[in-house]
Every structure is written in structure tokens, then in C-alpha cells.
Amino acid sequence: MIERIILVLWALAAAGYDARRRRLPNWLTLGGLAVGAVYAFLTGTSLLGGDAVSALLAAVVGLAALFPAYLAGWMGAGDVKLFAAMGMLGGGKVLLPTLLAGSLITGFGALVLIWLNRGIVPRKRLLPFGVGLAAGFVLSVLDLLPILAWKG
């Protein structure tokens, strides 16, 4: 249970930082990745109980999944590193639910923003994707998205 609390607090810190400053610092993203890697190395499991190899694979998949969006200029490098760290910390079982929920949350926020601006789409990126990812991660870590959970 303490592991879940730590992960939720880490995700909330990332969301708060990204919401206020529109960036995710390396000490949060790479720090989370490093903590997850050290924990997996020492215990043989991720913080949520999956095996260490699966956690490492989840980090690589998380990095590979969002890296093309970074190259296209659709998101910042911090978002990519955050998602990789989420994979390392939570393992593969949280990766897909986090991405799906985070995308839906951010997309809904974008629709609200467009509606508030009377249909005018702002040119500047006003919605930090890290906030949506963090929300999806929290929902996934707390097992509030069982329909999205990968059982593989």
C-alpha cells in the first residue's frame, strides 16, 4: 500500500509542476526512472509487484510510444521521460491504461478550452500533457480503471 501512496504523490508532484511551469524537470522524470530501476534491481520487482524485466520493458515501450510525438513537436521531452518513468515504476500493467486515460483527460480539457474560447483553437500549447498522464497514472495505480487493465 505504501508503494501506491508514493507513486500517487510522485505523479501529483509531476502534475503540479507541469501545470504551473509547463515543463517537467529531469529530477522528477529521470529521478523517477532511476528510483524505479534501482528498486527493480534490488528487489527483482517493480513498485507494483511486476517482475523487473517487465518494468524495464515497460519503460522502453513508454519511451518508444511517445518519442515520435516528441519528434513531431506535439509534446515535450519531459512528457516522454515521464511516461517512460511511469512504465519503470508501475510496470506494464499501468502503461496502456495510463496512456488511454491521460489522452482522454487531456482531450476533454482541450475541448473545454476550445468551447471556452468560442471555437478558436489557440496556437500555443496550453494543455500540459503531463497533467493528463499523471491523472491517468493515479487512476491506474489505484486500480480505478479495471476495464482498461492489461491482463497479459
Backbone as a chain_set.jsonl record, in Angstrom:
{"seq": "MIERIILVLWALAAAGYDARRRRLPNWLTLGGLAVGAVYAFLTGTSLLGGDAVSALLAAVVGLAALFPAYLAGWMGAGDVKLFAAMGMLGGGKVLLPTLLAGSLITGFGALVLIWLNRGIVPRKRLLPFGVGLAAGFVLSVLDLLPILAWKG", "coords": {"N": [[0.808, -1.195, 0.0], [1.975, 1.241, 0.724], [3.666, 1.7, -1.394], [1.926, 2.399, -3.46], [0.94, 4.824, -2.488], [3.271, 6.372, -2.524], [3.767, 6.407, -5.291], [1.468, 7.753, -6.191], [1.813, 10.255, -4.942], [4.186, 11.075, -6.191], [3.297, 11.255, -8.864], [1.369, 13.27, -8.566], [3.029, 15.382, -7.834], [4.444, 15.691, -10.227], [2.326, 16.417, -11.943], [1.466, 18.818, -10.759], [3.77, 20.401, -11.026], [4.047, 20.469, -13.829], [1.648, 21.691, -14.54], [1.929, 24.243, -13.428], [4.4, 25.243, -14.442], [4.658, 24.421, -17.045], [6.47, 22.507, -17.859], [8.463, 19.578, -17.324], [10.727, 18.686, -14.974], [14.016, 17.167, -15.086], [14.818, 16.025, -12.665], [12.486, 15.039, -11.651], [11.438, 13.354, -13.673], [13.587, 11.716, -14.801], [14.61, 11.089, -12.358], [12.498, 9.592, -11.237], [12.567, 7.447, -13.003], [15.126, 6.421, -12.427], [14.852, 5.742, -9.688], [12.889, 3.765, -9.91], [14.34, 1.887, -11.428], [16.489, 1.222, -9.711], [15.067, 0.187, -7.528], [13.837, -2.007, -8.793], [16.127, -3.462, -9.473], [17.186, -4.079, -6.951], [15.096, -5.48, -5.662], [13.943, -7.129, -7.528], [11.46, -6.706, -8.546], [8.874, -4.467, -9.805], [7.566, -1.411, -8.366], [4.886, -1.933, -8.116], [4.764, -4.639, -8.093], [5.209, -6.237, -10.387], [7.536, -8.181, -12.408], [11.082, -7.389, -12.668], [12.2, -7.333, -15.26], [9.941, -6.967, -16.862], [9.208, -4.424, -15.984], [11.354, -2.884, -16.892], [11.062, -3.325, -19.636], [8.558, -2.103, -19.951], [9.269, 0.548, -19.479], [10.891, 1.039, -21.705], [9.027, 0.625, -23.762], [7.232, 2.675, -23.11], [8.839, 4.927, -23.594], [9.368, 4.554, -26.343], [6.78, 4.7, -27.358], [5.894, 7.359, -27.11], [7.92, 8.899, -28.175], [7.932, 9.414, -31.034], [5.884, 11.367, -31.167], [7.066, 13.436, -29.786], [9.191, 14.015, -31.541], [7.686, 14.99, -33.641], [6.895, 17.366, -32.6], [4.672, 17.567, -31.037], [4.569, 17.204, -28.339], [6.441, 17.724, -25.304], [9.836, 16.801, -24.346], [9.898, 16.125, -21.685], [7.391, 14.979, -21.176], [7.64, 12.556, -22.517], [9.757, 11.347, -21.123], [8.565, 11.23, -18.621], [6.485, 9.383, -19.062], [7.985, 7.099, -19.67], [9.232, 6.747, -17.193], [6.975, 6.187, -15.678], [6.31, 3.693, -16.682], [8.554, 2.227, -15.803], [8.305, 2.472, -13.027], [5.702, 1.53, -12.445], [5.317, -0.69, -14.014], [4.26, -2.857, -16.743], [1.506, -3.198, -16.503], [0.26, -0.797, -15.933], [0.726, 0.867, -18.039], [-0.759, 1.037, -20.605], [-3.443, 1.685, -19.668], [-2.816, 4.134, -18.399], [-1.921, 5.746, -20.542], [-4.198, 5.766, -22.214], [-6.24, 6.828, -20.511], [-4.987, 9.24, -19.777], [-4.772, 10.514, -22.271], [-7.479, 10.783, -22.943], [-8.352, 12.45, -20.838], [-6.764, 14.754, -21.25], [-7.608, 15.38, -23.832], [-10.333, 15.935, -23.375], [-10.014, 18.188, -21.783], [-8.922, 19.883, -23.716], [-11.101, 20.171, -25.453], [-12.884, 21.525, -23.764], [-11.426, 23.873, -23.417], [-11.414, 24.864, -26.053], [-14.164, 25.253, -26.36], [-14.591, 27.217, -24.397], [-13.174, 29.278, -25.541], [-14.765, 29.957, -27.616], [-14.686, 28.331, -29.918], [-12.297, 28.948, -31.142], [-9.177, 27.778, -31.803], [-6.408, 27.76, -29.79], [-3.098, 28.766, -30.686], [-0.811, 28.35, -29.206], [0.551, 25.805, -27.12], [-1.461, 25.028, -24.589], [-2.275, 23.128, -22.842], [-0.787, 21.079, -20.643], [0.491, 17.94, -21.251], [1.551, 16.25, -19.381], [0.028, 16.542, -17.084], [-2.388, 15.244, -17.699], [-1.347, 12.666, -18.173], [-0.356, 12.103, -15.61], [-2.737, 12.083, -14.136], [-4.051, 9.904, -15.333], [-2.211, 7.924, -14.629], [-2.415, 7.911, -11.828], [-5.082, 7.053, -11.548], [-4.776, 4.525, -12.643], [-2.809, 3.31, -10.996], [-4.19, 3.203, -8.618], [-5.995, 1.29, -9.22], [-8.412, 2.021, -10.452], [-9.261, 1.853, -12.982], [-10.188, -0.696, -14.058], [-11.305, -1.826, -16.355], [-9.648, -1.1, -18.385], [-7.265, -2.316, -17.816], [-4.45, -4.219, -18.647], [-4.22, -7.622, -18.98], [-2.176, -9.268, -19.647]], "CA": [[0.0, 0.0, 0.0], [2.842, 2.417, 0.788], [4.189, 1.925, -2.736], [0.895, 3.126, -4.213], [0.909, 6.198, -1.977], [4.47, 7.027, -3.048], [3.561, 6.631, -6.725], [0.448, 8.8, -6.346], [2.43, 11.529, -4.57], [5.127, 11.416, -7.266], [2.511, 11.683, -10.028], [0.772, 14.566, -8.237], [4.109, 16.37, -7.92], [4.688, 15.932, -11.654], [1.178, 17.147, -12.484], [1.516, 20.179, -10.237], [4.896, 21.097, -11.639], [3.745, 20.683, -15.247], [0.543, 22.652, -14.635], [2.413, 25.584, -13.09], [5.559, 25.718, -15.199], [4.601, 23.906, -18.419], [7.63, 21.668, -18.126], [8.721, 18.528, -16.338], [12.18, 18.677, -14.764], [14.687, 15.868, -15.097], [14.881, 15.409, -11.341], [11.231, 14.307, -11.453], [11.25, 12.299, -14.673], [14.714, 10.779, -14.763], [14.682, 10.624, -10.965], [11.531, 8.501, -11.112], [13.103, 6.315, -13.771], [16.252, 5.865, -11.666], [14.327, 5.095, -8.473], [12.26, 2.525, -10.353], [15.372, 0.936, -11.85], [17.206, 0.756, -8.519], [14.138, -0.66, -6.786], [13.704, -3.267, -9.533], [17.395, -4.183, -9.366], [17.366, -4.576, -5.582], [14.027, -6.38, -5.214], [13.517, -8.029, -8.593], [10.09, -6.372, -8.938], [8.535, -3.042, -9.863], [6.9, -0.986, -7.137], [3.554, -2.532, -8.052], [4.856, -6.082, -7.977], [5.6, -6.96, -11.604], [8.961, -8.517, -12.39], [11.993, -6.317, -13.059], [12.345, -7.304, -16.718], [8.716, -6.356, -17.388], [9.266, -2.997, -15.68], [12.309, -2.301, -17.84], [10.407, -3.366, -20.944], [7.51, -1.08, -19.925], [9.941, 1.845, -19.629], [11.304, 1.146, -23.112], [7.798, 0.788, -24.549], [6.744, 4.024, -22.837], [9.711, 5.845, -24.329], [9.158, 4.367, -27.784], [5.41, 5.055, -27.737], [5.694, 8.806, -27.192], [9.044, 9.573, -28.826], [7.552, 10.001, -32.331], [5.099, 12.588, -30.93], [8.049, 14.459, -29.436], [9.876, 14.389, -32.782], [6.752, 15.765, -34.458], [6.642, 18.636, -31.934], [3.348, 17.532, -30.404], [4.731, 17.188, -26.879], [7.802, 17.961, -24.872], [10.653, 15.643, -23.951], [9.529, 15.756, -20.319], [6.25, 14.065, -21.236], [8.157, 11.25, -22.943], [10.521, 10.797, -19.998], [7.601, 10.926, -17.559], [5.786, 8.139, -19.401], [8.952, 6.012, -19.504], [9.382, 6.533, -15.752], [5.754, 5.532, -15.213], [6.464, 2.289, -17.035], [9.552, 1.613, -14.922], [7.803, 2.44, -11.653], [4.468, 0.77, -12.296], [5.309, -1.898, -14.828], [3.421, -2.878, -17.933], [0.061, -3.215, -16.258], [-0.283, 0.558, -15.846], [1.125, 1.671, -19.192], [-1.859, 1.309, -21.531], [-4.494, 2.474, -19.018], [-2.325, 5.489, -18.168], [-1.914, 6.476, -21.808], [-5.579, 5.965, -22.676], [-6.931, 7.774, -19.621], [-4.318, 10.533, -19.892], [-5.152, 11.11, -23.548], [-8.882, 11.192, -22.843], [-8.442, 13.582, -19.92], [-6.198, 15.913, -21.929], [-8.507, 15.701, -24.945], [-11.508, 16.587, -22.821], [-9.571, 19.531, -21.401], [-8.78, 20.664, -24.949], [-12.453, 20.508, -25.914], [-13.398, 22.563, -22.871], [-10.705, 25.097, -23.742], [-11.939, 25.344, -27.341], [-15.518, 25.745, -26.106], [-14.474, 28.479, -23.662], [-12.646, 30.279, -26.485], [-15.764, 30.07, -28.681], [-14.303, 27.6, -31.123], [-10.982, 29.351, -31.638], [-8.141, 26.886, -31.295], [-5.199, 28.534, -29.502], [-1.885, 28.291, -31.367], [0.153, 27.942, -28.196], [0.155, 24.63, -26.335], [-1.897, 25.474, -23.271], [-2.581, 21.979, -22.0], [0.37, 20.218, -20.417], [0.114, 16.527, -21.325], [1.98, 15.589, -18.153], [-1.083, 16.557, -16.119], [-3.271, 14.144, -18.094], [-0.647, 11.403, -17.908], [-0.314, 11.888, -14.16], [-4.089, 11.699, -13.705], [-4.255, 8.528, -15.786], [-1.336, 7.07, -13.828], [-3.017, 7.786, -10.494], [-6.249, 6.175, -11.685], [-4.299, 3.171, -12.917], [-2.125, 2.804, -9.798], [-5.209, 2.927, -7.606], [-6.873, 0.27, -9.807], [-9.725, 2.605, -10.721], [-9.529, 1.648, -14.407], [-10.031, -2.14, -14.3], [-11.711, -2.203, -17.704], [-8.523, -0.828, -19.284], [-6.079, -3.013, -17.373], [-3.948, -5.284, -19.486], [-4.063, -8.83, -18.163], [-1.138, -10.067, -20.274]], "C": [[0.856, 1.266, 0.0], [3.417, 2.744, -0.589], [3.199, 2.736, -3.576], [0.828, 4.59, -3.779], [2.095, 6.985, -2.522], [4.285, 7.354, -4.529], [2.54, 7.731, -6.977], [1.046, 10.161, -6.015], [3.415, 11.995, -5.641], [4.375, 11.933, -8.492], [1.856, 13.04, -9.773], [1.815, 15.681, -8.278], [4.402, 16.709, -9.376], [3.558, 16.751, -12.27], [1.206, 18.601, -12.026], [2.617, 21.0, -10.881], [4.588, 21.436, -13.095], [2.625, 21.714, -15.423], [1.031, 24.075, -14.384], [3.466, 26.1, -14.049], [5.59, 25.274, -16.66], [5.883, 23.169, -18.825], [7.768, 20.647, -17.012], [10.231, 18.422, -16.161], [12.748, 17.258, -14.736], [14.728, 15.216, -13.724], [13.597, 14.648, -11.026], [11.12, 13.123, -12.41], [12.367, 11.259, -14.622], [14.943, 10.262, -13.35], [13.726, 9.472, -10.717], [11.994, 7.248, -11.832], [14.23, 5.629, -13.005], [15.785, 5.14, -10.409], [13.68, 3.765, -8.831], [13.274, 1.466, -10.741], [16.137, 0.365, -10.653], [16.316, -0.185, -7.706], [13.995, -2.027, -7.466], [14.97, -4.107, -9.426], [17.551, -4.82, -7.985], [16.34, -5.629, -5.181], [13.611, -7.405, -6.267], [12.093, -7.772, -9.068], [9.951, -4.864, -9.128], [7.83, -2.678, -8.569], [5.507, -1.578, -6.998], [3.577, -4.053, -8.149], [5.176, -6.868, -9.225], [7.089, -7.252, -11.582], [9.795, -7.39, -13.002], [12.139, -6.208, -14.573], [11.124, -6.663, -17.364], [8.702, -4.85, -17.137], [10.213, -2.285, -16.643], [11.714, -2.258, -19.244], [9.314, -2.299, -21.026], [8.116, 0.314, -20.079], [10.36, 2.072, -21.078], [10.091, 1.36, -24.012], [7.225, 2.19, -24.353], [7.538, 5.077, -23.58], [9.437, 5.767, -25.829], [7.77, 4.821, -28.232], [5.246, 6.556, -27.944], [6.808, 9.551, -27.919], [8.689, 10.132, -30.207], [6.727, 11.293, -32.179], [6.01, 13.74, -30.519], [8.765, 14.946, -30.694], [8.993, 15.247, -33.68], [6.436, 17.125, -33.828], [5.301, 18.704, -31.23], [3.417, 17.53, -28.89], [6.192, 17.409, -26.553], [8.519, 16.681, -24.475], [10.312, 15.196, -22.54], [8.359, 14.796, -20.27], [6.701, 12.651, -21.586], [8.902, 10.585, -21.789], [9.596, 10.423, -18.834], [6.913, 9.594, -17.827], [6.72, 6.931, -19.28], [9.147, 5.696, -18.02], [8.153, 5.84, -15.17], [5.791, 4.044, -15.526], [7.424, 1.572, -16.104], [9.023, 1.469, -13.501], [6.606, 1.515, -11.479], [4.429, -0.537, -13.052], [4.312, -1.811, -15.961], [1.934, -2.791, -17.672], [-0.549, -1.824, -16.168], [-0.08, 1.367, -17.121], [-0.041, 2.028, -20.115], [-2.994, 2.073, -20.863], [-4.081, 3.926, -18.763], [-2.383, 6.31, -19.444], [-3.33, 6.757, -22.298], [-6.308, 6.994, -21.815], [-6.309, 9.163, -19.725], [-4.674, 11.257, -21.18], [-6.598, 11.588, -23.518], [-9.051, 12.422, -21.951], [-7.917, 14.855, -20.593], [-7.073, 16.34, -23.103], [-9.769, 16.393, -24.475], [-11.174, 18.016, -22.398], [-9.424, 20.435, -22.612], [-10.14, 21.078, -25.488], [-13.08, 21.606, -25.06], [-12.74, 23.901, -23.193], [-11.192, 25.702, -25.062], [-13.338, 25.92, -27.149], [-15.475, 27.095, -25.389], [-13.975, 29.615, -24.551], [-13.538, 30.441, -27.705], [-15.289, 29.486, -30.005], [-12.962, 27.979, -31.706], [-9.931, 28.459, -30.991], [-6.883, 27.708, -31.039], [-3.982, 27.926, -30.193], [-0.853, 27.757, -30.366], [-0.365, 26.714, -27.455], [-0.183, 25.059, -24.917], [-2.159, 24.325, -22.319], [-1.346, 21.108, -21.832], [-0.064, 18.748, -20.37], [0.527, 15.765, -20.07], [0.892, 15.541, -17.094], [-2.041, 15.414, -16.431], [-2.639, 12.788, -17.833], [-0.632, 11.093, -16.414], [-1.679, 11.459, -13.634], [-4.39, 10.261, -14.111], [-3.437, 7.533, -14.974], [-1.921, 6.845, -12.44], [-4.225, 6.857, -10.551], [-5.833, 4.724, -11.886], [-3.642, 2.542, -11.687], [-3.125, 2.428, -8.714], [-6.245, 1.904, -8.082], [-8.291, 0.784, -10.015], [-10.11, 2.497, -12.197], [-9.454, 0.164, -14.759], [-10.42, -2.553, -15.717], [-10.579, -1.998, -18.709], [-7.281, -1.64, -18.957], [-5.719, -4.166, -18.307], [-3.659, -6.492, -18.611], [-2.926, -9.724, -18.653], [0.085, -10.27, -19.539]], "O": [[0.505, 2.252, -0.648], [3.632, 3.911, -0.919], [3.591, 3.643, -4.31], [0.677, 5.484, -4.611], [1.942, 8.135, -2.934], [4.612, 8.457, -4.968], [2.722, 8.553, -7.875], [0.808, 11.127, -6.74], [3.467, 13.183, -5.961], [4.771, 12.934, -9.089], [1.797, 13.874, -10.677], [1.519, 16.796, -8.707], [4.586, 17.876, -9.721], [3.813, 17.68, -13.038], [0.991, 19.511, -12.827], [2.412, 22.161, -11.236], [4.837, 22.555, -13.543], [2.66, 22.516, -16.356], [0.592, 25.009, -15.056], [3.435, 27.269, -14.434], [6.453, 25.705, -17.424], [6.308, 23.212, -19.979], [7.257, 20.831, -15.907], [10.939, 18.097, -17.114], [12.057, 16.294, -14.409], [14.68, 13.99, -13.619], [13.611, 13.716, -10.223], [10.752, 12.021, -12.004], [12.115, 10.07, -14.424], [15.41, 9.139, -13.16], [14.085, 8.489, -10.068], [11.833, 6.133, -11.336], [14.285, 4.401, -12.941], [16.267, 4.049, -10.101], [13.887, 2.76, -8.15], [13.101, 0.288, -10.429], [16.398, -0.837, -10.594], [16.77, -1.235, -7.251], [14.027, -3.066, -6.806], [14.895, -5.33, -9.303], [17.995, -5.962, -7.867], [16.662, -6.563, -4.447], [13.003, -8.425, -5.942], [11.568, -8.519, -9.893], [10.791, -4.086, -8.676], [7.53, -3.555, -7.759], [4.999, -1.713, -5.885], [2.528, -4.686, -8.273], [5.398, -8.076, -9.137], [7.829, -6.635, -10.816], [9.286, -6.554, -13.749], [12.197, -5.101, -15.109], [11.261, -5.895, -18.316], [8.236, -4.084, -17.98], [9.9, -1.206, -17.146], [11.853, -1.261, -19.952], [9.161, -1.656, -22.065], [7.531, 1.17, -20.743], [10.2, 3.17, -21.611], [10.13, 2.186, -24.923], [6.784, 2.823, -25.312], [6.967, 6.017, -24.133], [9.294, 6.79, -26.498], [7.603, 5.276, -29.363], [4.535, 6.981, -28.855], [6.647, 10.727, -28.246], [9.114, 11.242, -30.527], [6.869, 12.211, -32.987], [5.753, 14.892, -30.868], [8.926, 16.151, -30.892], [9.484, 16.123, -34.392], [5.776, 17.953, -34.456], [4.844, 19.788, -30.865], [2.424, 17.824, -28.224], [7.065, 17.296, -27.415], [7.906, 15.629, -24.293], [10.423, 14.011, -22.226], [8.323, 13.898, -19.428], [6.209, 11.673, -21.023], [8.702, 9.402, -21.512], [9.819, 9.425, -18.149], [6.774, 8.77, -16.923], [6.298, 5.863, -18.839], [9.22, 4.53, -17.632], [8.273, 5.004, -14.274], [5.349, 3.227, -14.718], [7.158, 0.454, -15.664], [9.267, 0.456, -12.844], [6.508, 0.799, -10.482], [3.599, -1.4, -12.765], [3.609, -0.813, -16.115], [1.178, -2.353, -18.539], [-1.763, -1.68, -16.313], [-0.658, 2.444, -17.266], [-0.281, 3.207, -20.376], [-3.481, 3.042, -21.445], [-4.896, 4.838, -18.895], [-2.845, 7.451, -19.427], [-3.625, 7.865, -22.746], [-6.922, 7.923, -22.339], [-7.03, 10.16, -19.758], [-4.856, 12.475, -21.182], [-6.908, 12.673, -24.011], [-9.813, 13.331, -22.282], [-8.55, 15.908, -20.516], [-7.257, 17.534, -23.338], [-10.229, 17.342, -25.111], [-11.956, 18.939, -22.627], [-9.759, 21.618, -22.552], [-10.314, 22.213, -25.932], [-13.732, 22.51, -25.582], [-13.406, 24.935, -23.238], [-11.361, 26.917, -25.166], [-13.661, 26.965, -27.715], [-16.228, 28.008, -25.728], [-14.318, 30.777, -24.333], [-13.114, 31.0, -28.717], [-15.471, 30.081, -31.068], [-12.531, 27.375, -32.688], [-9.821, 28.404, -29.766], [-6.338, 28.298, -31.972], [-3.857, 26.704, -30.274], [-0.116, 26.818, -30.666], [-1.562, 26.592, -27.194], [0.702, 25.41, -24.137], [-2.256, 24.532, -21.109], [-0.906, 20.467, -22.786], [-0.891, 18.367, -19.542], [-0.079, 14.748, -19.733], [0.839, 14.605, -16.296], [-2.461, 14.693, -15.526], [-3.294, 11.871, -17.338], [-0.868, 9.956, -16.006], [-1.77, 10.574, -12.783], [-4.926, 9.488, -13.316], [-3.904, 6.436, -14.667], [-1.923, 5.723, -11.934], [-4.377, 5.977, -9.704], [-6.465, 3.808, -11.36], [-3.89, 1.377, -11.374], [-2.93, 1.456, -7.984], [-7.255, 1.684, -7.414], [-9.26, 0.061, -9.779], [-11.16, 2.992, -12.609], [-8.72, -0.204, -15.677], [-9.902, -3.547, -16.225], [-10.55, -2.642, -19.757], [-6.333, -1.653, -19.741], [-6.567, -4.968, -18.697], [-2.937, -6.393, -17.618], [-2.732, -10.821, -18.128], [0.995, -10.94, -20.027]]}, "num_chains": 1, "name": "protein.A"}
